[in-house]
Amino acid sequence: MVSEWRGRPKLVVNTEVSKNGDIRKRASIESYGISYKNFFSKSEYAAFSALGRLMHVGVDVREGLIDALTMKRAHLGSLQYLQLLVAQYFTRIDGTSSIYIGRESIIPATSAWPIPHDAPFKIQLDRKIMAITEAGLYEQWRKEMLLDAERDSRIKQRKLLMKQHRKIEEDVETDGLSATVRALTFTHIQGPLILLLVGFFLGGSSLLTEKISASL
């Protein structure tokens, strides 16, 4: 079993909630959190046992983050995954976020790569993982991934904002045209109608005069 020290449950709360500690009597976690809930509930440490009673299992990460914003609740989850979702879906156009991720882990956890028992490449794989970790490549990749996610989120929001502005301008132009263009009424065509009648009168008079002159 090749293991790597990665995922740790983190407490994610709204910025306002983090100031006063109020999690509105609920801390959500995904379905795998049932083991954490049982562990905390049976703990002799008062803070852990209280958290165990507040934990609500089976909540999707995005739903939990939305609840953190709208319902002022807390959500527990893996640090890297929470950071990625916050960067993708909860980053404002100026690069800030209203979601705060706790600095410290509530409880350490490990993630592992399952490989066949007595696999001949285990030693080489361990060395590669150790080299990548010690060189900081994983941490650098994680930072770049978060920066890319935040940048893509800001670009999408800017495009959406520009599209909304263009729609507003088009609506204003349409309203302006509809206000300046009015339907024609009898008052508008009264002058041309009088000219038409005068023309008919003059034309009829000329025709009648020609006929009288021809008969003489």
C-alpha positions in Angstrom: 0.0 0.0 0.0 1.6 3.3 -1.1 0.2 6.1 1.0 0.6 9.9 0.9 -0.4 12.4 3.6 -3.1 14.5 1.9 -6.8 14.8 2.7 -7.7 16.3 6.1 -11.2 17.3 7.1 -11.5 21.1 7.2 -14.2 23.4 8.6 -15.6 25.7 6.0 -17.8 28.5 7.1 -19.1 31.9 5.9 -16.7 34.8 6.7 -19.3 36.3 9.0 -19.8 33.0 10.8 -16.1 32.6 11.4 -16.1 35.8 13.4 -18.7 34.8 16.0 -18.4 31.1 15.8 -22.1 30.5 15.1 -22.6 27.5 12.8 -26.4 27.5 13.3 -26.5 24.1 14.9 -25.4 22.1 11.8 -22.0 21.0 10.3 -22.6 19.1 7.1 -20.3 16.4 5.6 -20.5 14.0 2.8 -21.7 10.4 3.2 -18.2 9.1 4.1 -18.3 11.3 7.2 -20.4 8.8 9.2 -17.2 7.4 10.7 -16.1 10.9 11.8 -19.5 11.6 13.3 -19.4 8.4 15.3 -15.8 9.1 16.4 -16.6 12.7 17.5 -19.8 11.7 19.2 -18.0 9.1 21.4 -15.1 11.4 22.2 -14.6 12.5 25.8 -13.4 15.9 24.6 -16.3 18.3 24.9 -15.6 20.2 21.7 -15.4 17.0 19.6 -18.6 15.5 21.2 -20.4 18.7 20.5 -19.3 18.7 16.9 -20.4 15.1 16.6 -23.9 16.0 17.7 -24.0 18.9 15.2 -22.7 16.9 12.2 -25.2 16.2 9.4 -24.0 13.3 7.1 -24.9 12.9 3.4 -24.6 16.5 2.1 -23.0 17.2 -1.2 -19.9 19.5 -1.1 -21.4 22.2 -3.3 -24.7 22.1 -1.4 -22.8 22.3 1.8 -20.8 25.4 0.6 -24.0 27.0 -0.6 -25.5 26.4 2.9 -22.4 28.0 4.4 -23.2 31.2 2.5 -27.0 31.3 2.6 -27.8 29.5 5.9 -24.7 30.5 7.8 -23.8 26.8 8.4 -20.5 24.9 8.4 -19.3 22.2 6.1 -16.5 19.6 6.6 -14.4 18.2 3.8 -11.0 17.5 2.3 -8.9 20.6 2.1 -7.7 20.4 -1.5 -11.2 19.6 -2.9 -12.8 22.4 -0.9 -10.2 24.8 -2.1 -10.8 23.8 -5.7 -14.6 24.1 -5.5 -14.3 27.5 -3.7 -12.0 28.7 -6.5 -14.3 27.4 -9.2 -17.7 28.4 -8.0 -17.4 30.9 -5.1 -14.7 33.3 -6.4 -15.9 36.9 -7.0 -15.0 38.9 -10.1 -12.3 40.7 -8.0 -10.7 37.4 -6.9 -12.0 37.4 -3.4 -14.4 34.9 -1.8 -17.0 35.1 1.0 -16.2 31.5 2.1 -13.5 31.0 4.7 -11.6 27.7 5.0 -10.2 27.0 8.5 -6.5 27.0 8.8 -6.1 24.0 11.0 -7.4 20.4 10.4 -9.9 19.0 12.8 -8.4 15.5 12.4 -5.5 14.2 10.2 -6.3 11.6 7.5 -4.3 9.8 4.9 -5.0 8.8 1.3 -3.5 5.8 -0.4 -2.8 4.2 -3.7 -3.8 0.5 -3.7 -1.3 -1.7 -5.5 -0.9 -5.5 -5.7 0.6 -7.2 -2.7 4.4 -7.6 -3.0 4.4 -5.5 -6.2 8.0 -5.3 -7.6 7.6 -1.6 -8.5 6.6 -0.6 -4.9 10.1 0.6 -4.0 10.4 2.7 -7.2 7.0 4.1 -6.7 7.7 5.1 -3.1 10.9 6.8 -4.2 9.1 8.7 -7.0 6.4 9.9 -4.6 9.0 10.9 -2.0 11.0 12.8 -4.7 7.9 14.6 -5.9 6.8 15.5 -2.4 10.2 16.7 -1.2 10.7 18.8 -4.4 7.4 20.6 -3.7 6.1 19.6 -7.1 2.7 18.5 -5.7 2.3 21.7 -3.8 3.3 23.8 -6.8 0.8 21.9 -9.0 -1.9 22.4 -6.4 -1.3 26.2 -6.3 -1.2 26.5 -10.1 -4.5 24.5 -10.3 -6.2 26.8 -7.9 -4.9 29.9 -9.6 -6.2 28.5 -13.0 -9.6 27.8 -11.5 -9.9 31.2 -10.0 -8.8 32.9 -13.2 -11.3 30.9 -15.3 -14.1 31.8 -12.8 -13.3 35.5 -13.0 -13.2 35.3 -16.8 -16.6 33.6 -16.9 -18.0 36.2 -14.6 -16.6 39.1 -16.7 -18.1 37.6 -19.8 -21.5 37.2 -18.1 -21.3 40.8 -16.8 -20.5 42.2 -20.2 -23.3 40.2 -21.8 -25.7 41.6 -19.2 -24.5 45.1 -19.9 -25.0 44.7 -23.6 -28.5 43.4 -23.0 -29.3 46.4 -20.8 -27.9 48.8 -23.5 -30.0 47.0 -26.2 -33.1 47.2 -24.0 -32.5 51.0 -23.5 -32.0 51.6 -27.2 -35.2 49.6 -28.0 -37.1 51.6 -25.4 -35.8 54.8 -26.8 -36.8 53.9 -30.3 -40.3 52.8 -29.2 -40.7 56.1 -27.4 -39.6 58.3 -30.4 -41.5 56.3 -33.1 -45.2 57.0 -33.0 -48.1 55.6 -35.0 -49.5 57.8 -37.8 -52.8 59.4 -37.2 -55.2 61.6 -39.2 -53.5 64.7 -37.9 -50.2 63.6 -39.4 -51.6 62.9 -42.8 -54.0 65.8 -42.9 -51.6 68.0 -44.9 -50.9 65.5 -47.6 -54.6 64.6 -47.9 -55.5 68.3 -48.5 -52.8 68.5 -51.1 -54.2 65.4 -52.8 -57.7 66.9 -52.8 -56.4 70.2 -54.2 -54.6 68.3 -56.9 -57.8 66.4 -57.8 -59.7 69.7 -58.0 -57.1 71.4 -60.2 -56.8 68.3 -62.5 -60.6 68.1 -62.9 -60.8 71.8 -63.6 -58.1 71.6 -66.2 -59.8 68.6 -67.9 -63.2 70.4 -67.8 -61.7 73.5 -69.3 -60.1 71.5 -72.2 -63.4 69.8 -73.0 -65.2 73.1 -73.1 -62.6 74.7 -75.3 -62.7 71.7 -77.7 -66.4 71.9 -78.0 -66.3 75.5 -79.0 
